[in-house]
C-alpha cells in the first residue's frame, strides 16, 4: 500500500502554475522589449551565445525540483510491517470504603485519604495490568470498569468521598459481589480484589461472598484502615454525635477483615502510619500469575522520501550545470539549439 504521511503539503504545488505564469509573462515582456530595438530574428543573430531554450530548460528543472521537494515534505510511504503486540498482566479490582467512619483521623491524614494514597501508589506501579474501581458504604457502585486507563483510575480515585454513596453503612458483601462481577471470565489470568475498609457496622454476608469469589479464582486482599482505639468522626464544624448528644467514636474491626481475607484466600494487612502495608501488598500482587490479557496489531509504513530526495539532488545538480549562455564546446554535440 502506498500513501503520503503529510498530504497537506501538496497544496504547495499551486506555486508551480503561479510561477510558470509569472515566468511566461516575464519572457513575453522581454521579447516585446527586444522588438522595440529592431527585428527580433536579427536581434537573436546579434546575440549568438544567448539560448532561450536553455533558460526554459533551467526553469523547467527548477519547477521539477520544487515538485519533488513538495513530495519529500509529504513523506511518501510504501508497504507495511505488521507486528503482533502482546500485553500481559493481572486484573485488579479495588473496592474502597467511603462511609463516614472513614473520615476518622486516627490514621493520618484520615482513613479515607490514607486509603486513596495507597491505591494511587499501587496504580503507579501497574504496567500492563487492568484495574477497576468500586466505592461502597451501605451499598456499592462501580465507578470504573476493568481498564488499562490508569489516568482515569486516579481521577475517579481523587473524587472519592462519603457523598459518593448516599446510603451509609459498611456493606462489604455487596462490594465483593459487585467487584467480582467486573472481572473477565478468563481462568488463566491472575485476579485480585483489594478491599479497603475499617469494617465498622458490617452488614452480613461478606464471608459467604468472599468464599464465592475464591471459587471463581479471585483472591481477596483486605486492607484494614484505622486503630483499635479509634477516634471521632469529623462532621462539618464538629464531630458526629449520637441521639444523646455524645461524640461517636469509631473503632477498627480487625476480626471481620481477617475472616474475609481468609475466606477469600488472600492476605490481611493492617494499615498504619508506615508504608509497610503498601510494600506487602505490592509484593503479593507481583507474585500473582500473569497472562496475555490483550493483543493488537499495528502497521508501520516504510519511508520512501530518501529516494525522492536523491532524485531532487540530481535535478538540482543538472540545473546548476545548465548555463543560460551557449557553451561552444558542448555546442558541437547539438545538445541544445
Order of alpha helices (4+ residues) and beta strands (2+ residues): beta-alpha-alpha-alpha-beta-beta-alpha-beta-beta-alpha-alpha-beta-alpha-beta-beta-beta-beta-beta-alpha-beta-alpha-beta-alpha-alpha
